[in-house]
Amino acid sequence: MTINYHASIRTSHPLRFYRLLFFSWKASLWKAVFAQLLVWLLVYHIISFIYRFALDDGQKRDFERVVFFLKDRMSYLPLEFLMGFFVTIIFNRWNTLYLNIGFIDNIGLMTAEYVRGHNELGRRFRRNILRYSEVGQIMLFRDISMRVRRRFPTLDSVVAAGFLLPDEKKQLEEYSDKGENAMQWVPFRWALELCHEARKLGLIESDYYQTVVLNEIRTFRTNMEWLRNYDWTPFPLIYPTVVFFMVHMHFTVALISRQLTFQDADGKELLDVYFPYMETLEFIFYMGWLKVAETIINPFGEDDDDFEGNALIDRNITMGLMIVDRAFDNPPELRKDQFWNDQEPRLLYTEESARLPQTRFEGSVSHINLVNFGHKVHMMPRAFSVDQLNEWTESTTNGLENKIRRNTADILNEESRKESSKSIDDHPTGWQRVLSWRKSFRPIFRLGTNAVADQNDSKRNNQGEVFVVDIHENGKIRPMKPL
């Protein structure tokens, strides 16, 4: 039975976790390691009693040398690395099984939407499409979950529970000569065939609608096949064997190496402690870590935290039939909502929840204004070198603006003289270079706060001026034309 503890830890208050840690038994750490810890402590104290009261001084020194020898070599076993890698792989496998466990809601919703008909025929099609899909799940769960197997030991029990009809059971038994595994696909085949018949009778209005329903059934069946494949090909036995053997051997050796002696390896007397506090904590942590892997390696077993196959079957058939039958074509009357005349809805809370702080749904830096009033923002092309970038960054705002203004005035005077004597077409210089440069989509340098200007408009706004600038290979700035 899956133990749900979310309501007990709805806040991160330490007392809630302590209560969950020390006052819960089902699916808890203490239930997982209690028996083994009790045996380990019993053997440990038997050895400690022999060391303290049954050995003479010479035998005690020999025993202490064995303890120090084993203690120095306990680190040879890569316990943390091997267990961490193992538990990670097992958890990923468990997560994949959960994602494919099979919820029938999409089949029910798509069937109710696209298989029409208010008469008894349409209702039969919808209910049987969903029921056959659920029978396919039952047939699979009977083979991979002992809990479901206990509930449905035979096909007669499936008939007695109402999931199958007697004539459907007889039709399933026709495939029994190939084994019951061959029967898992039969209910899905029935559901697909019903979709085809509903399309021919016009209950499904288009081929696209039929494809949508077929895809949902196929996806559900594929999920069931993944569960079967994972059960058919379990995790390689050698890896869990190595991990389980290593952990148990580690604590078997620890019965000697973790013994509390009267003196250390140098002959210095130690504090005489009877109970191995740190050794007990080490046993609880490592053995509990191992129990995590033992619990989730087969989530369709009968442990406290294994998947609830029977509850899922009950939920699917109840919810699915309600979707395709009771809730079919029964939406509420189309009316105006309560916020119809509100440009911004005023949402209500209870008095208690309205006092709770709430984080707005917005970007984490959206409220930061980097441009203060009167501050000029300079936009520049990407520098060709570090020296050019340094020249840009070292220039002050006023100095850079004055430099551009002076150079711009000189260029405008020069271009005005050239325009009065020669055409731009005959001499590809001056403004033609400016237009050619602008057509190449090179960057635009902007001066001023929130300076906005159209490239086809040469007017200056009252917040700043916009200039087209160029950076030569020598790193010098050349303004080409004000916008």
C-alpha positions, 0 to 999 in steps of 0.5 A: 500500500502506497503511503502518502505523507505529503499532508504531513509535510505541507510546510518545512517546519522541523517538527513536522519532519521529526514527527514523520521520522520518529512516529511513523512505522509503515514504509519507514526507515525503522521498519526497513532496518529494525530486524537486521539492526537488532541481529547485528547489535546482538552479535556485536555485543556477544563479541564485545562480551567475549572480548571483555570477560572471556579473554585473558590479557594476551588474547585481548592484545591479539584481538585488538591487533585484529581489530586495528588490522581490519579497521585500517582496511575497511576503506578498501571497499568503495561502498558509497560510490557503488551504492550511489550509482546502483540506487540512481539506476534503480530509481531511473528504472522505477521512474520509467515504470511509473510514467508508463503505468497507464491512466485511461483518461485520454482514451475516455476524453477522446472517445467521448468527444469523437464517438458521437451518438445519443442513442443506445448504439453510440453509448455501447461503442463508447463504453466498450471501447473504454472497457476493452482498453481497461481489460487489456491493462488488467490482463497485463497487471495479472502477469506482473503484479502479485496484488492484482494476481491475487484479485484476479487469479483466473479469467472467471474472476475477471468475469465475476468482477464485471470487466468481461462478459462470458462470451468475451471470456470464451473468445479470449480462451481461444488464444489460450493454446499460445499462452495467456501472454498472447491474450493481452493484445486481444482486448486492444484489438477489439477496441481498435475494431470498434473504432473502425466500425463506428467510423463506418456507421458514421458515429465518428465524423471524419478519418482524423477523429478516428485517428485521434482515438486510435492513437490514444488507444495505441499509446495506452497499449504501448505503455502496457508493453513497456511495463511488460518488457521491464518485467520480462527483462529485469535488472541484471542480477549480478549488479544487485548481488554485488551491492547486497553482498558488499554491504552485508559483508561490510557490516559482517567485518564491522562486527570485529573492526568496529569493536570498542577496545581498551586501548588504541594501536599505540597502546594509549588507553581509550574511553571505555564505551559499551554501546557503539553509537556511531557504528549503529548510525552507520548501520542505519544509514547504509542499510537504509540506503540499501533498503531504498533500492530493495523497495523500488527495484520491483514497484509491482510487489507487495511492499508498503510503497509499491504501486497500487495496481488494484486501486489504479484499475478501480480508478480507471474503470470508474473514471473512464465510464463516467467520462464516456457515459454520464459526462457525454455531451453534457456541458453547462449552458453557455453563459457570460462569466462573472468577469464579463464586464471587468477589464481586469478580474478582481479575484477573491480569496478567503480571509485567511488566505488573503493575508498570506504573502504571494509572489507575483508571476513575473521575471526575477529582474523585470522590476529593475530599471537600468536606465535612470532619468537623464542617463544616456545609453550608448549603443555600439557595434561589436568591437573587432578587437579588445583595444577597440572595446577599451576605447569605447568603454574608456570614452566618457558620454559627453566626450564621445557625444562631442566627438561625434557632433564635431565629426558629423558637422565636418562630414555634412559640410563636405558632403553638401559641397560635393552634392552641389557640384557632382551627382552621387551616381557619378561619384560613389562616395559620400552619401552613396557610401552611407546608403550602401552601408545602411543597406548592409544592415550594419549596426546603428549607434544611438545617443540619448535616453530612449532615443527613437527615430525612423531611418527615413526621418532626419528629424531630431527628437527632444530626448536625444539624437540618433547617428549612424556611425562606423568603426574603421579597422584602426579603431577610430569612430566616424559618424556618417549621418544623423538620422 
